[in-house]
Amino acid sequence: MLTVPLARHGVPEELFQRLVALRRELHRHPELAWREARTAARIAREVEALGLPVRTGVGGHGLIAEIPGAGPGPAVALRADMDALPLQEETGLPFASEVDGVMHACEHDGHSALLVGAAALLAAGPPPAVPIRLLWQPAEETGAGAREMIADGALDGVGAIFGGHLDRHYPVGHLVVTDGVVNASTDTFFIDVHGRGGHGGRPHEAVDAVVAGSLLVTALQSIVSREVDPAHPSVLSVGRFVAGDAPNVIAAKARLEGTIRAQDATVRAQLRRAVQRVADAVAAVHGAQAEVTFREGTPALHNDPEMTALAREAAVEVVGAERVGVLHTANMGGEDFASFLREVPGCYVRYGAQVAGREGFPAHSSRFDFHEEALASGAAWLVAVARRAAHRLARGEPRVATREA
């Protein structure tokens, strides 16, 4: 049992300092999706030191540990993610990334550390009513890591799942718990425009893929503004446009790459159909052809109403009612925790982690940072919600996940 006097939402000071040190070590040594071997090994050592066996190599470099329950029954799962982003860090922090071109700019170092904190608190306390399963997930940034862990059995026998994201939009010590949709679906589109190359001085002999592609960028922007019900948040963005080889050559090919995001499944399908239709039409106007392909990303993230109620009760227990809120605006970012919620009910929250003076540096920015005090409130909330959900599942109210053969 931990004997250090309690502090920081019930997190002992000695444990809190260990979490800070772990977060900073992970931050110094970030790893991209599917390459999280060092990160996973470091986390596994921390968890094994708590006396918990760890299953490694789950869905890639994923980890699973389990806190035994007082009785059998469906487990409660808690999840964190581990991968970093391809960014060159510019924070100037003393523990900045030592890996060129790779940075933890989306708080996954913090998520991994605070789940270790929850593991320590759960292992040190009385047994939960049912087992608590701890998941450290790889490759969240690809939108595929959760699916791979599910395929590898991570949710077998699980009745509920919870997780959260550190968020610089909210003050440290606050918890944001919202029912319903809290993240958008994320699909990627690729449009290859095929024209006919030619001499820059004789455009009438060619079909200019640059012109067709440029007008296509503009035309695509009218889809959301003129075809989608404004009551349904959605976004279409072209993030990449590549064409041409020389200034005096009319390009035969152009490639557009972008993202479509929606919080409603019907709108998601509508956007995909519209991208195809507009691409075909604009290309045809210029005598070109358009080849459109889609890469399916994460579904929209829907918090289960009953699990959200449990999550809010746990949040009030940890930080007080005055520090529990809801999302201010629709979040159009993707989150592959949504794949877990397709299998079992659960809730995904935001941990307030605002750093004074850094409010203007969002996640995925090379200057992003978060307030480390949020490690305590996040870990404490995971413990509180896990114990509440465990009692609920022990009463016989589960919807248990099983893999299809």
C-alpha positions as a Markdown table, in Angstrom:
| # | Residue | x | y | z |
|---|---|---|---|---|
| 1 | Met | 0.0 | 0.0 | 0.0 |
| 2 | Leu | 1.1 | 3.6 | -0.7 |
| 3 | Thr | 1.7 | 5.4 | 2.6 |
| 4 | Val | 2.6 | 8.9 | 1.3 |
| 5 | Pro | 0.1 | 11.5 | 2.5 |
| 6 | Leu | -2.7 | 12.1 | 0.0 |
| 7 | Ala | -2.6 | 15.2 | -2.2 |
| 8 | Arg | -3.8 | 16.3 | -5.7 |
| 9 | His | -7.2 | 14.7 | -5.9 |
| 10 | Gly | -6.1 | 11.8 | -3.9 |
| 11 | Val | -2.9 | 11.1 | -5.8 |
| 12 | Pro | 0.0 | 10.8 | -3.4 |
| 13 | Glu | 2.8 | 13.4 | -4.0 |
| 14 | Glu | 5.4 | 10.7 | -4.6 |
| 15 | Leu | 3.3 | 9.0 | -7.2 |
| 16 | Phe | 2.5 | 12.3 | -8.9 |
| 17 | Gln | 6.2 | 13.1 | -9.2 |
| 18 | Arg | 6.8 | 9.6 | -10.7 |
| 19 | Leu | 4.1 | 10.4 | -13.3 |
| 20 | Val | 5.7 | 13.7 | -14.2 |
| 21 | Ala | 9.1 | 12.0 | -14.6 |
| 22 | Leu | 7.6 | 9.3 | -16.8 |
| 23 | Arg | 5.8 | 11.8 | -18.9 |
| 24 | Arg | 8.9 | 13.8 | -19.5 |
| 25 | Glu | 11.0 | 10.7 | -20.3 |
| 26 | Leu | 8.3 | 9.6 | -22.9 |
| 27 | His | 8.3 | 13.2 | -24.2 |
| 28 | Arg | 12.1 | 13.1 | -24.8 |
| 29 | His | 11.9 | 9.8 | -26.7 |
| 30 | Pro | 8.7 | 10.0 | -28.9 |
| 31 | Glu | 7.9 | 7.3 | -31.4 |
| 32 | Leu | 5.6 | 7.4 | -34.4 |
| 33 | Ala | 2.6 | 5.1 | -34.9 |
| 34 | Trp | 3.5 | 1.4 | -35.2 |
| 35 | Arg | 7.0 | 2.1 | -33.9 |
| 36 | Glu | 6.3 | 2.5 | -30.2 |
| 37 | Ala | 8.6 | -0.3 | -29.0 |
| 38 | Arg | 10.7 | 1.8 | -26.6 |
| 39 | Thr | 7.6 | 3.6 | -25.2 |
| 40 | Ala | 5.7 | 0.3 | -24.7 |
| 41 | Ala | 8.8 | -1.3 | -23.0 |
| 42 | Arg | 9.1 | 1.7 | -20.6 |
| 43 | Ile | 5.5 | 1.6 | -19.6 |
| 44 | Ala | 5.5 | -2.1 | -19.2 |
| 45 | Arg | 8.4 | -1.8 | -16.7 |
| 46 | Glu | 6.4 | 0.7 | -14.6 |
| 47 | Val | 3.3 | -1.5 | -14.6 |
| 48 | Glu | 5.2 | -4.7 | -13.8 |
| 49 | Ala | 6.8 | -2.9 | -10.9 |
| 50 | Leu | 3.3 | -2.6 | -9.4 |
| 51 | Gly | 3.1 | -6.4 | -9.4 |
| 52 | Leu | 0.8 | -6.6 | -12.5 |
| 53 | Pro | 1.6 | -8.9 | -15.4 |
| 54 | Val | 1.6 | -7.2 | -18.7 |
| 55 | Arg | 0.7 | -8.7 | -22.1 |
| 56 | Thr | 2.8 | -7.1 | -24.8 |
| 57 | Gly | 2.5 | -6.9 | -28.6 |
| 58 | Val | -1.3 | -6.4 | -28.7 |
| 59 | Gly | -2.3 | -5.0 | -32.1 |
| 60 | Gly | 1.2 | -3.9 | -32.7 |
| 61 | His | 3.0 | -2.5 | -29.7 |
| 62 | Gly | -0.1 | -2.3 | -27.5 |
| 63 | Leu | -0.1 | -3.4 | -23.9 |
| 64 | Ile | -2.7 | -4.9 | -21.6 |
| 65 | Ala | -2.6 | -5.2 | -17.8 |
| 66 | Glu | -5.5 | -6.2 | -15.5 |
| 67 | Ile | -6.4 | -5.4 | -11.9 |
| 68 | Pro | -8.1 | -8.5 | -10.4 |
| 69 | Gly | -11.6 | -7.9 | -9.3 |
| 70 | Ala | -13.3 | -9.0 | -6.0 |
| 71 | Gly | -15.5 | -11.2 | -8.2 |
| 72 | Pro | -15.8 | -12.4 | -11.7 |
| 73 | Gly | -17.7 | -10.6 | -14.3 |
| 74 | Pro | -17.3 | -8.3 | -17.3 |
| 75 | Ala | -14.2 | -6.1 | -17.0 |
| 76 | Val | -14.1 | -2.3 | -17.1 |
| 77 | Ala | -11.4 | -1.1 | -19.6 |
| 78 | Leu | -9.4 | 2.1 | -19.3 |
| 79 | Arg | -7.4 | 3.2 | -22.4 |
| 80 | Ala | -4.5 | 5.5 | -23.2 |
| 81 | Asp | -2.6 | 6.0 | -26.4 |
| 82 | Met | 1.2 | 6.1 | -27.0 |
| 83 | Asp | 2.2 | 7.4 | -30.4 |
| 84 | Ala | 3.7 | 10.7 | -31.4 |
| 85 | Leu | 3.5 | 13.0 | -34.4 |
| 86 | Pro | 6.0 | 13.8 | -37.3 |
| 87 | Leu | 6.8 | 17.4 | -36.0 |
| 88 | Gln | 10.0 | 19.2 | -35.1 |
| 89 | Glu | 9.5 | 20.4 | -31.6 |
| 90 | Glu | 9.9 | 24.1 | -30.9 |
| 91 | Thr | 8.8 | 24.4 | -27.3 |
| 92 | Gly | 12.2 | 25.1 | -25.7 |
| 93 | Leu | 11.2 | 22.8 | -22.8 |
| 94 | Pro | 14.1 | 21.3 | -20.9 |
| 95 | Phe | 12.7 | 17.8 | -21.7 |
| 96 | Ala | 12.0 | 18.5 | -25.4 |
| 97 | Ser | 12.1 | 15.7 | -27.9 |
| 98 | Glu | 15.6 | 14.3 | -28.6 |
| 99 | Val | 14.3 | 12.6 | -31.8 |
| 100 | Asp | 14.6 | 14.8 | -34.9 |
| 101 | Gly | 11.3 | 15.4 | -36.6 |
| 102 | Val | 9.2 | 13.6 | -34.0 |
| 103 | Met | 7.3 | 15.1 | -31.1 |
| 104 | His | 4.5 | 14.4 | -28.6 |
| 105 | Ala | 2.3 | 17.2 | -29.7 |
| 106 | Cys | -1.0 | 15.5 | -28.9 |
| 107 | Glu | -0.6 | 14.6 | -25.2 |
| 108 | His | -0.1 | 10.9 | -25.7 |
| 109 | Asp | 2.9 | 11.0 | -23.4 |
| 110 | Gly | 0.6 | 12.4 | -20.7 |
| 111 | His | -2.2 | 9.9 | -21.4 |
| 112 | Ser | 0.2 | 7.0 | -21.1 |
| 113 | Ala | 1.6 | 8.4 | -17.8 |
| 114 | Leu | -1.7 | 9.1 | -16.2 |
| 115 | Leu | -3.0 | 5.6 | -16.9 |
| 116 | Val | 0.1 | 4.3 | -15.1 |
| 117 | Gly | -1.0 | 6.5 | -12.2 |
| 118 | Ala | -4.5 | 5.0 | -12.3 |
| 119 | Ala | -3.0 | 1.5 | -12.3 |
| 120 | Ala | -0.9 | 2.4 | -9.3 |
| 121 | Leu | -3.9 | 3.7 | -7.4 |
| 122 | Leu | -6.1 | 0.8 | -8.3 |
| 123 | Ala | -3.4 | -1.8 | -7.4 |
| 124 | Ala | -2.9 | -0.1 | -4.0 |
| 125 | Gly | -6.5 | 0.1 | -3.1 |
| 126 | Pro | -9.2 | -2.5 | -2.3 |
| 127 | Pro | -10.1 | -4.9 | -5.2 |
| 128 | Pro | -12.7 | -3.4 | -7.6 |
| 129 | Ala | -16.0 | -5.2 | -7.9 |
| 130 | Val | -14.9 | -6.7 | -11.2 |
| 131 | Pro | -11.6 | -6.7 | -13.1 |
| 132 | Ile | -10.2 | -3.5 | -14.5 |
| 133 | Arg | -8.4 | -3.9 | -17.8 |
| 134 | Leu | -5.7 | -1.3 | -18.7 |
| 135 | Leu | -5.0 | -0.7 | -22.4 |
| 136 | Trp | -2.1 | 1.3 | -23.8 |
| 137 | Gln | -2.9 | 1.6 | -27.5 |
| 138 | Pro | -0.5 | 2.1 | -30.4 |
| 139 | Ala | -1.1 | 4.2 | -33.6 |
| 140 | Glu | -4.0 | 6.4 | -32.5 |
| 141 | Glu | -2.9 | 9.0 | -35.0 |
| 142 | Thr | -3.5 | 6.6 | -37.9 |
| 143 | Gly | -7.0 | 5.9 | -36.8 |
| 144 | Ala | -6.3 | 2.1 | -36.9 |
| 145 | Gly | -4.6 | 1.3 | -33.6 |
| 146 | Ala | -7.9 | 0.7 | -31.7 |
| 147 | Arg | -9.2 | -1.6 | -34.4 |
| 148 | Glu | -6.0 | -3.7 | -34.3 |
| 149 | Met | -6.2 | -4.0 | -30.5 |
| 150 | Ile | -9.8 | -5.1 | -30.8 |
| 151 | Ala | -8.9 | -7.7 | -33.4 |
| 152 | Asp | -6.2 | -9.0 | -30.9 |
| 153 | Gly | -8.8 | -9.5 | -28.2 |
| 154 | Ala | -8.4 | -6.3 | -26.1 |
| 155 | Leu | -12.1 | -6.0 | -25.5 |
| 156 | Asp | -12.9 | -9.7 | -25.0 |
| 157 | Gly | -15.1 | -9.9 | -21.9 |
| 158 | Val | -15.2 | -6.1 | -21.4 |
| 159 | Gly | -18.5 | -4.5 | -20.4 |
| 160 | Ala | -17.6 | -0.8 | -20.5 |
| 161 | Ile | -14.7 | 1.4 | -21.5 |
| 162 | Phe | -13.5 | 4.9 | -20.5 |
| 163 | Gly | -10.7 | 7.2 | -21.6 |
| 164 | Gly | -9.9 | 10.9 | -22.0 |
| 165 | His | -7.8 | 13.5 | -23.7 |
| 166 | Leu | -5.8 | 16.3 | -22.2 |
| 167 | Asp | -7.1 | 19.6 | -23.5 |
| 168 | Arg | -5.6 | 23.1 | -23.4 |
| 169 | His | -8.9 | 24.7 | -24.0 |
| 170 | Tyr | -10.0 | 24.1 | -20.4 |
| 171 | Pro | -8.4 | 25.1 | -17.1 |
| 172 | Val | -6.2 | 22.6 | -15.3 |
| 173 | Gly | -8.2 | 20.6 | -12.7 |
| 174 | His | -11.4 | 20.8 | -14.8 |
| 175 | Leu | -13.1 | 17.8 | -16.4 |
| 176 | Val | -15.3 | 18.0 | -19.4 |
| 177 | Val | -18.0 | 15.3 | -19.7 |
| 178 | Thr | -20.4 | 15.4 | -22.6 |
| 179 | Asp | -23.2 | 13.1 | -23.7 |
| 180 | Gly | -23.6 | 12.1 | -27.4 |
| 181 | Val | -21.2 | 13.0 | -30.2 |
| 182 | Val | -17.9 | 14.5 | -29.1 |
| 183 | Asn | -15.6 | 13.8 | -32.0 |
| 184 | Ala | -16.2 | 13.7 | -35.8 |
| 185 | Ser | -15.6 | 10.9 | -38.3 |
| 186 | Thr | -12.5 | 11.3 | -40.3 |
| 187 | Asp | -12.1 | 10.1 | -43.9 |
| 188 | Thr | -9.4 | 11.0 | -46.3 |
| 189 | Phe | -9.9 | 11.5 | -50.1 |
| 190 | Phe | -7.4 | 11.4 | -52.9 |
| 191 | Ile | -8.3 | 12.9 | -56.4 |
| 192 | Asp | -6.0 | 12.2 | -59.3 |
| 193 | Val | -6.8 | 14.6 | -62.2 |
| 194 | His | -5.7 | 13.2 | -65.6 |
| 195 | Gly | -5.2 | 15.7 | -68.4 |
| 196 | Arg | -2.8 | 15.8 | -71.3 |
| 197 | Gly | 0.6 | 17.4 | -71.0 |
| 198 | Gly | 2.0 | 19.9 | -73.5 |
| 199 | His | 4.1 | 22.9 | -74.2 |
| 200 | Gly | 3.5 | 26.0 | -72.0 |
| 201 | Gly | 3.3 | 28.2 | -75.1 |
| 202 | Arg | 0.7 | 26.0 | -76.9 |
| 203 | Pro | -2.0 | 25.4 | -74.2 |
| 204 | His | -4.6 | 24.6 | -76.9 |
| 205 | Glu | -2.8 | 21.3 | -77.6 |
| 206 | Ala | -3.1 | 20.2 | -74.0 |
| 207 | Val | -5.5 | 19.5 | -71.2 |
| 208 | Asp | -4.2 | 21.4 | -68.2 |
| 209 | Ala | -4.5 | 19.4 | -65.0 |
| 210 | Val | -3.3 | 22.4 | -62.9 |
| 211 | Val | -6.3 | 24.5 | -64.1 |
| 212 | Ala | -8.8 | 21.6 | -63.6 |
| 213 | Gly | -7.3 | 20.8 | -60.2 |
| 214 | Ser | -7.3 | 24.5 | -59.1 |
| 215 | Leu | -11.0 | 24.9 | -59.9 |
| 216 | Leu | -11.7 | 21.6 | -58.2 |
| 217 | Val | -10.2 | 23.0 | -55.0 |
| 218 | Thr | -12.6 | 25.9 | -55.2 |
| 219 | Ala | -15.6 | 23.8 | -56.2 |
| 220 | Leu | -15.1 | 21.4 | -53.3 |
| 221 | Gln | -15.4 | 24.2 | -50.8 |
| 222 | Ser | -19.0 | 24.8 | -51.8 |
| 223 | Ile | -20.1 | 21.3 | -50.7 |
| 224 | Val | -20.3 | 22.0 | -47.0 |
| 225 | Ser | -21.5 | 25.6 | -47.4 |
| 226 | Arg | -24.3 | 24.8 | -49.8 |
| 227 | Glu | -25.2 | 21.2 | -49.6 |
| 228 | Val | -25.0 | 20.2 | -45.9 |
| 229 | Asp | -27.6 | 21.2 | -43.3 |
| 230 | Pro | -25.9 | 23.9 | -41.1 |
| 231 | Ala | -27.2 | 22.2 | -38.0 |
| 232 | His | -24.9 | 19.3 | -38.7 |
| 233 | Pro | -21.2 | 20.2 | -38.1 |
| 234 | Ser | -19.0 | 19.1 | -41.0 |
| 235 | Val | -15.7 | 20.1 | -42.6 |
| 236 | Leu | -14.1 | 19.5 | -46.0 |
| 237 | Ser | -10.4 | 20.5 | -46.4 |
| 238 | Val | -7.9 | 20.1 | -49.2 |
| 239 | Gly | -4.6 | 19.8 | -47.5 |
| 240 | Arg | -2.3 | 18.9 | -50.4 |
| 241 | Phe | -2.1 | 19.8 | -54.1 |
| 242 | Val | 0.7 | 18.5 | -56.2 |
| 243 | Ala | 1.1 | 19.1 | -59.9 |
| 244 | Gly | 3.6 | 19.9 | -62.6 |
| 245 | Asp | 7.3 | 19.3 | -63.3 |
| 246 | Ala | 8.6 | 22.5 | -65.0 |
| 247 | Pro | 7.4 | 26.1 | -65.5 |
| 248 | Asn | 7.1 | 25.8 | -69.2 |
| 249 | Val | 5.3 | 22.5 | -69.3 |
| 250 | Ile | 1.5 | 22.1 | -69.0 |
| 251 | Ala | 0.9 | 19.4 | -66.4 |
| 252 | Ala | -0.7 | 16.2 | -67.5 |
| 253 | Lys | -1.5 | 15.1 | -63.9 |
| 254 | Ala | -2.5 | 16.7 | -60.6 |
| 255 | Arg | -3.2 | 15.2 | -57.2 |
| 256 | Leu | -5.4 | 16.6 | -54.5 |
| 257 | Glu | -5.5 | 15.1 | -51.0 |
| 258 | Gly | -7.9 | 16.2 | -48.2 |
| 259 | Thr | -10.2 | 15.3 | -45.4 |
| 260 | Ile | -13.9 | 15.1 | -44.8 |
| 261 | Arg | -15.3 | 15.2 | -41.2 |
| 262 | Ala | -18.8 | 14.9 | -39.9 |
| 263 | Gln | -20.6 | 14.1 | -36.7 |
| 264 | Asp | -23.6 | 12.5 | -38.4 |
| 265 | Ala | -23.3 | 9.2 | -40.4 |
| 266 | Thr | -25.8 | 10.3 | -43.1 |
| 267 | Val | -23.8 | 13.5 | -43.6 |
| 268 | Arg | -20.6 | 11.5 | -43.8 |
| 269 | Ala | -22.0 | 9.4 | -46.6 |
| 270 | Gln | -23.4 | 12.6 | -48.3 |
| 271 | Leu | -20.0 | 14.2 | -48.3 |
| 272 | Arg | -18.3 | 11.3 | -49.9 |
| 273 | Arg | -20.9 | 11.2 | -52.7 |
| 274 | Ala | -20.5 | 14.9 | -53.3 |
| 275 | Val | -16.8 | 14.8 | -53.6 |
| 276 | Gln | -17.1 | 12.1 | -56.3 |
| 277 | Arg | -19.8 | 14.0 | -58.1 |
| 278 | Val | -18.0 | 17.4 | -58.1 |
| 279 | Ala | -14.6 | 15.9 | -59.1 |
| 280 | Asp | -16.2 | 14.1 | -62.1 |
| 281 | Ala | -18.1 | 17.2 | -63.2 |
| 282 | Val | -15.2 | 19.7 | -62.9 |
| 283 | Ala | -12.8 | 17.4 | -64.6 |
| 284 | Ala | -15.3 | 16.8 | -67.5 |
| 285 | Val | -15.7 | 20.6 | -68.0 |
| 286 | His | -12.0 | 20.8 | -68.8 |
| 287 | Gly | -11.8 | 17.6 | -70.9 |
| 288 | Ala | -9.9 | 15.8 | -68.1 |
| 289 | Gln | -10.7 | 12.8 | -66.0 |
| 290 | Ala | -10.8 | 12.5 | -62.2 |
| 291 | Glu | -10.1 | 9.3 | -60.3 |
| 292 | Val | -11.3 | 9.5 | -56.7 |
| 293 | Thr | -10.4 | 7.2 | -53.9 |
| 294 | Phe | -11.3 | 7.3 | -50.2 |
| 295 | Arg | -9.5 | 6.0 | -47.1 |
| 296 | Glu | -12.0 | 5.3 | -44.3 |
| 297 | Gly | -10.9 | 6.8 | -41.0 |
| 298 | Thr | -12.5 | 6.7 | -37.6 |
| 299 | Pro | -16.2 | 6.9 | -37.0 |
| 300 | Ala | -17.8 | 9.7 | -35.1 |
| 301 | Leu | -17.3 | 9.2 | -31.3 |
| 302 | His | -20.6 | 8.8 | -29.5 |
| 303 | Asn | -20.6 | 8.7 | -25.7 |
| 304 | Asp | -23.2 | 6.3 | -24.2 |
| 305 | Pro | -25.7 | 8.3 | -22.1 |
| 306 | Glu | -25.7 | 5.9 | -19.1 |
| 307 | Met | -21.9 | 5.6 | -19.1 |
| 308 | Thr | -21.6 | 9.4 | -19.4 |
| 309 | Ala | -23.8 | 9.8 | -16.3 |
| 310 | Leu | -21.4 | 7.6 | -14.4 |
| 311 | Ala | -18.4 | 9.5 | -15.8 |
| 312 | Arg | -20.0 | 12.8 | -14.6 |
| 313 | Glu | -20.6 | 11.4 | -11.2 |
| 314 | Ala | -17.0 | 10.4 | -11.0 |
| 315 | Ala | -15.8 | 13.8 | -12.2 |
| 316 | Val | -17.9 | 15.6 | -9.5 |
| 317 | Glu | -16.4 | 13.2 | -6.9 |
| 318 | Val | -12.8 | 14.1 | -8.0 |
| 319 | Val | -12.9 | 17.8 | -8.8 |
| 320 | Gly | -16.2 | 19.1 | -7.5 |
| 321 | Ala | -19.3 | 20.1 | -9.5 |
| 322 | Glu | -18.1 | 23.6 | -10.2 |
| 323 | Arg | -15.2 | 22.2 | -12.2 |
| 324 | Val | -17.2 | 19.8 | -14.3 |
| 325 | Gly | -18.4 | 21.1 | -17.7 |
| 326 | Val | -19.3 | 20.2 | -21.2 |
| 327 | Leu | -17.7 | 20.8 | -24.6 |
| 328 | His | -18.1 | 24.5 | -25.6 |
| 329 | Thr | -18.3 | 23.8 | -29.3 |
| 330 | Ala | -18.4 | 20.8 | -31.7 |
| 331 | Asn | -15.0 | 19.0 | -31.9 |
| 332 | Met | -14.2 | 18.1 | -35.5 |
| 333 | Gly | -11.1 | 16.3 | -34.6 |
| 334 | Gly | -11.0 | 12.5 | -34.9 |
| 335 | Glu | -10.4 | 10.0 | -32.2 |
| 336 | Asp | -10.1 | 6.3 | -32.7 |
| 337 | Phe | -11.5 | 5.6 | -29.2 |
| 338 | Ala | -14.7 | 5.7 | -31.3 |
| 339 | Ser | -13.8 | 2.2 | -32.5 |
| 340 | Phe | -13.9 | 0.9 | -29.0 |
| 341 | Leu | -17.3 | 2.5 | -28.4 |
| 342 | Arg | -18.7 | 0.7 | -31.4 |
| 343 | Glu | -18.1 | -2.5 | -29.5 |
| 344 | Val | -19.0 | -1.6 | -25.9 |
| 345 | Pro | -20.6 | 1.4 | -24.1 |
| 346 | Gly | -18.4 | 3.9 | -22.5 |
| 347 | Cys | -17.4 | 7.6 | -22.3 |
| 348 | Tyr | -14.5 | 9.7 | -23.5 |
| 349 | Val | -13.8 | 13.0 | -21.6 |
| 350 | Arg | -11.5 | 15.9 | -21.7 |
| 351 | Tyr | -9.0 | 16.7 | -18.9 |
| 352 | Gly | -8.4 | 20.4 | -18.5 |
| 353 | Ala | -4.7 | 21.1 | -19.0 |
| 354 | Gln | -4.3 | 24.7 | -20.0 |
| 355 | Val | -0.9 | 26.3 | -19.6 |
| 356 | Ala | -0.9 | 30.1 | -19.0 |
| 357 | Gly | 0.8 | 31.8 | -22.0 |
| 358 | Arg | 0.5 | 28.8 | -24.3 |
| 359 | Glu | -3.2 | 28.9 | -25.0 |
| 360 | Gly | -2.5 | 29.9 | -28.6 |
| 361 | Phe | -0.6 | 26.7 | -29.4 |
| 362 | Pro | -3.1 | 24.0 | -30.2 |
| 363 | Ala | -2.5 | 20.2 | -30.2 |
| 364 | His | -0.5 | 19.2 | -33.3 |
| 365 | Ser | 1.5 | 22.4 | -33.0 |
| 366 | Ser | 5.3 | 22.3 | -32.7 |
| 367 | Arg | 5.0 | 24.6 | -29.6 |
| 368 | Phe | 2.3 | 22.7 | -27.8 |
| 369 | Asp | 2.5 | 21.8 | -24.2 |
| 370 | Phe | 0.1 | 20.9 | -21.4 |
| 371 | His | -0.1 | 21.5 | -17.6 |
| 372 | Glu | 1.3 | 18.5 | -15.8 |
| 373 | Glu | -1.0 | 18.9 | -12.8 |
| 374 | Ala | -3.7 | 17.4 | -15.1 |
| 375 | Leu | -1.9 | 14.1 | -14.7 |
| 376 | Ala | -3.3 | 13.9 | -11.2 |
| 377 | Ser | -6.9 | 14.9 | -12.0 |
| 378 | Gly | -6.9 | 12.5 | -15.0 |
| 379 | Ala | -5.6 | 9.6 | -13.1 |
| 380 | Ala | -8.0 | 10.2 | -10.2 |
| 381 | Trp | -10.9 | 10.4 | -12.5 |
| 382 | Leu | -10.0 | 7.1 | -14.2 |
| 383 | Val | -9.9 | 5.4 | -10.8 |
| 384 | Ala | -13.2 | 6.9 | -9.7 |
| 385 | Val | -15.1 | 6.0 | -12.9 |
| 386 | Ala | -13.6 | 2.5 | -13.1 |
| 387 | Arg | -14.8 | 1.7 | -9.6 |
| 388 | Arg | -18.3 | 3.1 | -10.2 |
| 389 | Ala | -18.6 | 1.2 | -13.5 |
| 390 | Ala | -17.3 | -2.0 | -11.8 |
| 391 | His | -20.0 | -1.8 | -9.2 |
| 392 | Arg | -22.6 | -1.3 | -12.0 |
| 393 | Leu | -21.3 | -4.3 | -14.0 |
| 394 | Ala | -21.2 | -6.4 | -10.9 |
| 395 | Arg | -24.9 | -5.8 | -10.5 |
| 396 | Gly | -25.5 | -7.5 | -13.8 |
| 397 | Glu | -25.9 | -4.6 | -16.2 |
| 398 | Pro | -23.2 | -5.4 | -18.8 |
| 399 | Arg | -23.1 | -5.4 | -22.6 |
| 400 | Val | -20.1 | -7.6 | -23.0 |
| 401 | Ala | -17.9 | -7.5 | -26.1 |
| 402 | Thr | -17.0 | -10.7 | -27.9 |
| 403 | Arg | -14.9 | -11.1 | -31.1 |
| 404 | Glu | -16.5 | -12.5 | -34.2 |
| 405 | Ala | -14.9 | -15.7 | -35.3 |
